[in-house]
Each structure stands twice: as structure tokens, then as C-alpha cells.
Amino acid sequence: MTPSRWRLALGLSPTPRPGLVLLLFGMALGPLGLGILSRHVLASLDPIVSVGLATLGVLIGLDLGFHPRREGRLLLAATLEAGITTIVVGAGFLIIHAWSRTTEATPWLFALMLGICASPSSTSADAFMEPGSSRAARAGDLDDVLPIVVGLLALAWQREGSIAAGAWLAAQAAAIAIAIAAATWLLVTGTTAEGEPRVFAVGGLLLLGGAAAHLSLSALFAGLVAGAFWRAMAPSALEGITGDIRYVQHPLVVLLLVVAGARLDFSRDLVWLVVAYVVLRLAGKVVGGWLAGRVAARDLPRDLGFHLASPGVVGIAFALNVLQASSRADTATTVFAIVLAGSMGSELLSLVALRRRARA
């Protein structure tokens, strides 16, 4: 499978018109619209959403298989870019909090969550019309890893109240994900009956999502660990596992976007925060992309950051995970609203930038 087709199969390509339409469709069906997807209905969909988040994480983990000599520096560049974006957005919102009159009890957590949601990006290989386009697109895939890992630590820290206890809980979550992945691998590779491998693979996804929801932690991380485990331990069965997971991938991604749109609770007071999120995210991408090209991978395009303006689905997915797992409802609702509206704005901005680039 070619890199571009693989990325499209993962559902990690940019979410332009189809994704925006699904988000708007969800908003129309949600409590702020027709009310078909009421708050009670949305709450009942939480278990399925957790499975969708785990599935997205699995697909990212399955894509992590790379040769260190060939892509090690590219992973370093993507991690650096994502880290810079997280810092820029987080620091920006801490400054905004200091200047405003808000009474947010944990501004550092609020800023960190926004920075994590802003750092994932999605690129299309067809959007680059210069040498190194495939490596740039690959960098856009690999910058999902850092925010997922840091996101788990942030959620664990929030739940436990201390760094040490949060780290221990995160380690337990990783161990549980590995155990589920190992059991699923043994079942999938140990059967020859037609249809059974798909049942076991889907069952593994259900366990991953359910375990993360029970612990109030990141289902994205649980899926990432499981996907990476399957990539490393089951190369012979990888195609079958990937095919089985792709069987449910697209319906679940659609469900995630529709539910995300329906759960949006937006007010006029958040407009200027959304604008700040879009501006800070673009600034972080530009600075991070420039530093990544100078420090880690010099063959990346100089204007990499502009091509990373598209947020894709991972940032929205983590914001939805925060909304599910956070014990601070007000903070989680505000983070989710800013990220969802800001992702839509960033997507539109990236489309405009790419059209102007194509005309030039």
C-alpha cells in the first residue's frame, strides 16, 4: 500500500469538507440544534465513543513501524514540532489567563490540554509540490505520538493529583493495554476459522475502550500501545489485523465527528479564545516546523508549518477524550468547545493557504 493510500485508510488525512460537514451535521442534531441527539442519548453513546477513540489510537500505533536509520530523525523532527506547538499554545493561554479576569482554578491544566489538542496535524502528500513531500506528509503523521503520550500523563496527573501517582497510573494503563493486545494477538493468530479473527479483533477494541473508560484515562493511548504491540509482535498477521480493524474504522470515525459536533456547547464569550487558539496553533506550527527542519531533518520543506495547519481528527478525538475522562466538567467543556471550533477554523485556514499556494 502506498504511503498516501495508507494514510487515507487510517482516517488521518485532513478533515476538510467531509469532516466539516459531519461536525456541522452533529451540531444540527445536537442539543443546540434539533435536539435529536439529546444529552441523554449522547451520554449513552460514550462507551461506543471510547471504542472509536481506541480504534483511532490502534491505527496510529499500527503506522509506527519504521526503520530507525531511515525515519528516526523524522520522528525526532515530528516530536520537536509537536512539542513546540504544545508549548506555544499552552504558554499563550497562560498569558491570556493572567491578563483576563477568569477564575480558572487550574490554569496550567487548562493551557496544557489546549496545547496537547493543538499539536496533532494532518497532511496530504498531494498538497506538497516539491521534493521531500512524502517525508513532510510522514512528519504530519508522526507528530500525533507525543500529544497522545503527554495527554495520558496529563489525564492521570489530573485524576491522581500528584506527578508520582499519575505516572504510576499511566504505567498501569500501559500494562493493561499490552495485556489486552497480547491476548487479542494470541486469539487472532491461534484460529483458522473464517470470521473468528475479526470477532477477536473487534473484541480487543471493545476491551481497550472499556478499560480506558473505566480508568477515566486516554483511550487513544490504550489503542496506540496495542497498535504498536501488534505491529512489533505480529508482522505475519498484521495485514489481517489491519483489515479487521479497518472494517469498523470508517463508521467509528464518522460517529466520533458527529458526536463531537453534537456535544459542542458554545457561547459568545469563547469567540476570542477560539481566535487566539487558531492564531497560536498556526504560530506554533510555523515555529516548530522551522526548528524541526533546521535541527532534526533538513530535507523537510522550509514552510512545513503552513502545511501542518490542518488539524485532522486526532486533536478533536483527544478533546472528546478529555470531555469524557476529566473530573472538572467546566474546564473540560471549555477546552472541548475551543478545540472543536478552533479545529474547524484551522481547517478552513489551511484550505485557503493551500489554494493560494496552488495558484502561485
Secondary structure, 3 states (H helix, E strand, C coil): CCHHHHHHHHCCCCCCHHHHHHHHHHHHHCCCCCCCCCHHHHHHCHHHHHHHHHHHHHHHHHCCCCCHHHHHHHHHHHHHHHHHHHHHHHHHHHHHHHHCCCCCCCHHHHHHHHHHHHCCCCCCHHHCCCCCHHHHHHHHHHCCHHHHHHHHHHHHHHHHCCHHHHHHHHHHHHHHHHHHHHHHHHHHHCCCCCCHHHHHHHHHHHHHHHHHHHHCCCHHHHHHHHHHHHHHHCCCCHHHHHHHHHHHHHHHHHHHHHHHHHCCCCCHHHHHHHHHHHHHHHHHHHHHHHHHHHHCCCCCCCCHHHHCCCCCCHHHHHHHHHHHHCCCHHHHHHHHHHHHHHHHHHHHHHHHHHHHHHHC
